[in-house]
Amino acid sequence: MRKVLVKSCKYASSPFTNESRYLDVYILLKEDKQILWHESLFLCDMAQRYTLNTIKGYANDLLSFCIMSQAFGGWKGIRVSDMTGYIHAELFQKRKYSLATIMRHVETLKKFYTWLEQKGYLIVAPDFNWSYRHLFIKSYTEYLSSSHRHSSLLSLYITHETFKKILAGVQPKSRFIKIRNQLALKLGYLCGTRASEVLTLTTSHVYHAILEAKDKNNGIWAATAIKLVGKGGTERHLYFPPSLCESVAYYIRNLRFKLPQKSDALLCTRTGTSIKDTKFASTVFFSACREANVATVGSQGYHRLRKSYGTNLVNECYESGDNPWVEIPRRLGHKSLHTTLMYIQFDALLNNRSNVLTDLKLAKNTTTTSKIVKKKYD
């Protein structure tokens, strides 16, 4: 079996002008080159909603699953015990996948079986045991005992209103400098960038991505995924909300393109060269806070914006029905489960989520911690 990239597939046309829309999509083929229809139709449907890179991830996950399930007659023949064995014995024990990788596999399979049910290929999706987190958790109670970390987060958290004050504190040395520095702050608060990462974004890549997303959304600004290589060489995507896309496009068209093109850096000097000062974003943050009379906390500077973004993202996940255990490490590039747990507990404290706090308290006071966690979050 293998995956194949098919380019420029027609998926929609205007009922008024008959103008067609096309996209690239991955499909799965058997050894005899016959199409795996259900899996490929699923990928085609997902391709209309997500980036090609995301679809590639879905295709890889499904290909792995299909290779395993062919001995059982495909997805139709998979039993609860088979799925548990695949996740626990194959992905975790044999392949030694990380938590983030297993999360992605499980979310892909959940989405696939939900799609099968919605499309009528399944009357009811099997009641699979999707648990896996307990395989990684070894010192959860030790984590919960570090309550000082949560009180520290509370002092570092920046509300939306406070962030507006900080933005207003950016002094207008020039129109270009003011808008550039405000964008540096917005990238931290709205996308979760680290201070060093704001200097790695390139004008050409960002501008192309946001215009492409706008075009696919019928000319309306749309949330856009921007690929970024972050700390430790870890690749992830920043998700620009529509309002940020509009601000960035204005900055590029009206300011950045008018500078000498000595570098492709999105945030650059007034002469168009790359900014060499790695503390640039932190300096902008401290200066804006000082002008806005917003108190700083110790040496914590620009990173407060990233931490506030993580907290806001947990709340966003609860409101939209997304899984924070998947979105937080994916959006922020976390490798540690403990870091994700910290954000989820702090959000529960901040927003008085009594059900979450109750489960965390029970987990702290029981020897069956893994069962409490997996029951609530898997």
N, C-alpha and C positions, 0 to 999 in steps of 0.2 A: 504494500500500500504506500501511497505517497500523496503529498499535496501539490497542487499546481496553481500557479497564478494565471488567471484569465483576465486580460485587459479589455477595457472599454466595452463592458456589457451594458446593454440598454435596459434600464429599469423603470423609466417613467417617460411620459410625453405630455405636453400641454394639450388639454382638451380644446383649446382655442386656436393655437397656431401649429399644433402637431410637432413643435420643437422637442427633440428628444434629450434625455439626460442619460449620461453614461457613468459607470464606475468600474473600478478594478476589484476583483474578488478572488478569493481562494476557493478551490473545490478539492474534494478528496476522490482518489481513484483506487480501484482494486488492482490486484496484480495483473488481471486481464484487461486493464484500462477501462473497465466499466465504472460508471459514476456511482458513488455512494450517495443515493438520491436524498435521503432525509438529512444527512449530515451536510451535504452541499447546499440544499435549499435553506437550511438553518443559517449557514454562513452567508448566503446571498441576502437573507433578510437582515442579518446583523450588519452587513456592509452598508446598508442604507442609514444606519444610525451611528456607526462608530468609524474611527480612522482605520486605514488599511493596516497599520501596525497592530492595532487591537485585534483585527480580524485574523491576522497572521498568528497571533497568540492563541485565539480560539481554534484555528485550524491545527496548530501543533498539538494542543491539548486533546482535541477530538481524534486526531490521527493516532496518538498514543492509546487512547481508550479503544478505538476501533480495532487496533492490532490485538489488544488483549481480548476484546469481546467476540472476535470472529470465531473463536473456539466454542462459544456458547450460542452461536447463531446471530450475533450482532446485538444491538441494544435491546431488542425485544426479549432476548433470553437471559438477561442479567438479573440475578436474584440479589436480595439484600446482602447475603453473605458474600457474594461475588464482589459487590461494590466495596464493602468493608475491606475485603482482602486486597483489592486493587489499591485503595488509599493507604491502608496501614502497612501491608506487607510489601507491595511493589514500590509505591512512590516514596514512603517514609523509610522503610527498613532496607530495601534493596538498592534503590536509586539514591537514597540519602538526600532527598530534596529538602530545601529550606522551607521554613514556614510560609514565606511569601509565595513560593512556587506552588506548594500544595494548595494554598488559598486560591490561587488562580485556577488550578485544575478543577477544584471542587466547584468554584463559582461558574466555570464554563459548563460543567456537567449539569449543575442545577438549572442553569439557563436553558440548556439543550432539552432536558426532560420537561421543563415547563413549557417550552415552545411546542414540543410534541403533543402535549396535552391540549394546549390552546388551539392547535391546528387540527385536532381530532384524530391524530394518529395513535393516541392513547386515550382510553376512557378516563383513567385515573393514573397519575404518575405514581410509581412505586414508592413506598415509604422507606427510602434508603436511610441508613445511619450515616450522616455526613460528618460526624465528629472526627476531629483530628488534633485539636489544640492541646488536649491533655498529653499528647505524645511529646510536646515541647516544654510544657510547664513543669519546672522542678522546684522553684523557690517562690511561688506566688505569694505565700503568706509573708515571706520576708519583704516582698515588694509592698504589700499593703501596710506593713508596720512603719514604712518610711513616710509618715504623714507630713513631715516637714517639707517634703518635696511638693505636696499639694498646696500648702500654705504659701510656699515660694511661688508657685504658679499663679496664685491669686494676686499676689503683689505685682507680678509681671504682666498680667493680662491687660490688654488695651481694648476698651469698648469701641464701638463704632463712632460714638460721639467724640471720644478722646482722640481717635485717629483723625477725625475731621479737623480738630484743633491743631494736631501735629502737622497736617498738610498745610494748613493756613500759616504755620510758623516758618515755612520755607520762604526765605527772603528773596525778593525779586532783583537780584544783581543784574540780571538781564532776562528777557522773556525765555530765551533758550535754556539758561541755567535753571530758572524756576521750574519750568515744565519737566526738564530732564530729571531734576532732583525729586520732584513729586512722583514721577514714574518709578524712581528707585525705591521709594517708600511703598508705593502701591504694589510693586512686585512682591515685597515681603508680606504685606498684610492681606492681599487678595489672592496670592499664588503660593506663598510659603517658601520663597527663595531664601537661601543663605546670603550673607553679605557678599561673599566672594562670587556667588553665582550670577549676580546681576550683571557683572562685567563680561560674562561668557556668552551672552545672547547676541546674535548677529542680526543686523538690520534686514538683510535679504531673506533669511529664513523666517523671521517673525512676520515681516510684511507679507510675504507670499502665503503663509499659513492663515493669517487672519482674513486676507482677501478671498482666499479659496473657500474658507468656511462661510464667509458672507455670501459668496456667489451660490454656494450650495443651499443656502437658506433664503433663496429668492431675493437677494439684495438687502437682507436685514442682518445687522450685526449678530453674530452667534458665538457661543462659547467655543474656544479654540484650544486644541492641544498643541503645545510647543515642546518639542523634544529637547532634553537637557541632560548633559553629563555632569553629575554632581560629585559630592564627596566620595572619595575612594573609587572614582571611575564608575559609580553606579548610574545607570541610565534610567531616567524617568520622564514623565511628561508634566509640564506646568499647564494648568487649565486657566486660560484667560477668560474671565466673564465678559459678556458682551460690552458692558460699559468700558472696561479696560481696553478691549479691542479698538473701540472707537477712539479713545484717548491716544493710544499708541499710534494708530493710523494717522491721526491729526499731527502728532509730533513728528512722525517720519516724513509726511508729505510737505508740511509747512516749515519745518525746522531742520531735520536731519539731512534731507536731500539737498538743502541749500548750502551745506557745509562742504569744504573740500573732502573728497572721498579718499582720504589717506588710510582709512581702515573700514572694516565692515561692522565695527562694534555698534550695538544699538545705543548704548550710553557712552558718549565719547566727550572729548574736550571741545572747546569752541573752534579749534582748528581742524577738527575731524580725526584726530589721532586717538588711539586707545588710551584709556585711563590706566595708569600704572599703579596708582596707590590702592593697595588691596583693602585699605580701611576707608575707602571712599564712602560706601553706603553707611557705615557706622558714624562717620563724621557728619554726614547729612542728617542722620537721625538725631544725634545729640544736639546739633545746632538748631534743628527745628523744634525739639522739645524745649530747649532753653528759651527760644523766642516766643513759644506758645505758653510758657509757664507750666509745662507738664513735667512733673517730678520724674527723675530717672531713678533706677533701682540698682545701686552698686555699680558694677562694671557691665551689667547687662544692657546692651545697646540694641542694635538692629535685630538681633536674634529674638527680641521680644515680639517683633512683628510676626515672625515665623511661628512662634509658640501660640500667639493669639489666633493666627490662621488655623492652626491645628485644632484648637478648641472650638472655633466657629464651624470648622468642617464636621466635627462630631455632631454638633447640633443640626447642621444641614442634612447629615445622613439620616438622623432620626426623623426629620420632617419630610424627607423625600422617600423614605423607605429603603435607602441603601444600607449596606452593611459597613459600619465604621471599622470593623476589624479588617476589612479588605481595603477600604478607601484611604484610611489614615496612612498605613505603610506604603501604599502605592503612590499617593500624592506627595508624601514627604520623604520617601526614600528610606524609611526606617528598616533596620535589620533586626532590631530587638523587639520581641513581643512585650517586654516590660515597658518600653517607651509608649507603645500604643495603649497599654492598660492605663498608664498614667493620664493620658489625655482623656480617655473615656471616663475614668473616675472623677477627674477634675470637672468635666462637663456636667456630670451627675450632681456634683456639689454645687456648681454654679447655677444650674437650672432646676435644682430640686427634683431630680428624677428619683423619687423614692423607691421605685421598683428596682432600679439599677443598684442604688446604694444598699438596699436590703440584700440583694444577691451577693454583692461584694462582701458585706458584713458576714453573711452566712459562710461564704467561702473561707474567710479569715478564721472562723471559729470551728471549722470542721476538718476532719482528716480526709474527707472525700472531696477535696477542692476541685479536682479535675471534673467530677461529675456535675458540680454546680455550674462551673464555667461553660462546659460543653452544652448543657441543657439550655442555658440562657442564650448563648451567642452562636452556636453552630447551626 
